[in-house]
């Protein structure tokens, strides 16, 4: 079928246009000895409908692993391994067998390496930092050096925090320097210098998936590679295998690193909170340990400063009782891995093929004007599984070449149930290198409010991080398809194009000419999806929430002032709105707005992202009777007192909870409300309210003029306001978008307003004029605008049914070029404004910033 014909034929779907054969033409190592799809359906049924692409964060465990582990601990009695009774001996022997399996997995033996169990890779690195025999400079010998590749995880660079106080030299090394500054031959010791130095590098970058040569281990130890070739002394190598070990085989006989830290959850998905440090026995004698815990001593005296460490390496460094049940679970983890896959070699080929295929298409994908869609951060073109792991790191760009913030990509990915990772991935060095972020910019971004792990993805139009997708042994070709279709649907200006020259070069003559047309057809899905960005506000009637007379846009343009059309309070966070025509203003915002919230059995706050049926609970405030009424279909109405001043104090009813990262003090509202909520939501729940004696202040990042602004259980600020003109424009955009697809689900203006869960709705004159407001006066009450409201997939919840939809988030992102904001936050301009009343119909006057 000609390419143009394929693009225009809307009835064709993905399966008709592109088959699995296109993947096999560029990579023929897919799956394992078993029927792969049967394994996925049997072992990973829980991820049906989910595209999980964060295996570098943690991979997924097969269901049989947990079943077999459960059967094991239900059948056997495992005691404390430090005792000598039969159950304890069973534990001890099983743990020792697991140590052997770990060494076997890395092709080594107990003669060469010892296994020290830790809580994870970071704890293993900390152990090395605190026990390595660092030396300060002396009159005859130089100080120890701690050298590390700049493309290292934070936990490696953090060793610097220990060494800096010891007079040790810290030397960051760029990847290019290792070989560029190397010597042709190994350096012989010209003196008897025995100063110990440590060089740390990752077997695989957790940022880009780049695999560094394992030959560096012997090259550094032999002082042939930089920086060892320039410094006398004894050089040791720490090989960080945390990212590498998840999908690649590591042979420690061939590459005998002195220290190898890793975490098991990255390899198996279960157990978590368990890692290990492999230490070469030839190196172990050099390590020093100051603290000694239970099980680590051969002998010690309580009254005298006398201590003899345990002779066994593992016993000496494993303080206290190890997490022996988690260690026993590793037996089943290894069994499952080998049964399902046949080994790490096969996993490496399978995961690399998926990553390579995704890279080829994403890097060749273009907007309709020919501009590339993605900027990929990699040192290779994914030609070889020995140099590139199962990680793909990138940022997306619009048709003008402007970066799209990673948090916006993450939000839309969540809407499609695609799980990715965003940010800098605890690897500032690689992030700076690939994104071109200078050290001064990092410091400036911090002053601008950006910290590691937040959602500030762009500063002055430049990205502060990126998007990472990563594959695991249970990843499928369908995962690649879902991800690429998502990118094409949400971020590509139609018609979709492919850089044919680049694609042909990447395929390296391994696929037929016709398959490139098939790949393009996959991305277009036969459906052009272009939306005219010059849509103007509609002149159709808009009916307000109260069912009043329709007001046309022409009529609004003749109004003397903008007006307040709706007031909503949300007594219970994430539950349905309670509409009023006038309402008193309190010190925290509208009186009783978000004064309560629902928590699950673990006291974690529920919201509509976790539990969309919350929107079907209708709270109503009755001020004369001082009660909160809860209503829901099929449930009896119950009443909860607004305040319990007369209730005897019960200490167990006061608790601590988290709201948007803030710790708040709350009071439980009793068993009746808890039973009612638990019955309706089908899970254990409690209703809690903010303690009247507790004060929660707005985060400092929002404060510009007001020294302190008190908040209820709201997310960001006291009030959220939306503009009907903006809603109208977005509604038109949604309609236009749906008319060009099969996904036509009418979303009228009033339903759209309900999605944004605003407190105040005003009849603005121009769409999105509110983005530039600095102050607002409603009636006689004065407000300060505190910023735009960032939106997430929660606006996809239909407030009348609880159903999840992709709109309006898709259209909002498309219209606003990835900046998913809608509405603005308000706070009281002065304390005097917190004793007034807001009324529908009041005039609204705005000031521009």
Secondary structure, DSSP 8 states (H G I E B T S, - for coil): --HHHHHH-TT--HHHH--THHHHTT----S-SS-HHHHHHHH-GGGTT-EE-BTTT-----HHHHHHHHHHHHHS----TTS-SHHHHHHHHHHHHHHHHHHHHTT--TTTEEEEEESSHHHHHHHHHHHS------SSS---EEEEESS--HHHHTTHHHHGGGT-EEEEE-HHHHHHT--SS----SS----EEEEEEESB-TTT-BB--TTHHHHHHTT-STTGGGS-SEEEEEEE-TTGGGTS---TTTS--SEEEEESHHHHS-S-S-EEEEEEHHHHTT-------TT-EEEEETTTTEEEE-SSHHHHH--S---HHHHHHHHHHHHHHHHHHS-HHHHHHHHHHHHHHHHHHHHHEE-TTS-BSEEE--SS-S--TTTB-SEEEEEEE-TTS-EE-HHHHHHHHHHTTEE-EEE-TT-HHHHHHHHT--HHHHHHHHHTT--TTSS--EETTEES-EEEEE--TT--HHHHHHHHHHHHHHH--SS-EE-HHHHHHHHTT-S-HHHHHHHHHHHHTT------TT-----S-B--TT----B-HHHHHT-SSEEEEEEEE-SBTTS--EEESEEEEETTEETTTT-EEEEETTS-B--TTT-GGGGG-EEEEETTTTEEEEE-TTS--EEEES--TTS---GGGEEEEEETTEEEEEEE--HHHHHHHHHHHTS-EEEEEE-TT--EE--GGG-SS-S--EE-S-SSSSEEEEEHHHHHHHHHHHHHHHHTSS------HHHHHHHTT-SEEE--SSTTGGGGEEEEEETTEEEEEEEEEE--GGGGB-TTT--B-STTHHHHHHHTTT--EEEEEEEESSGGGGG-EEETT-EEEEEE-
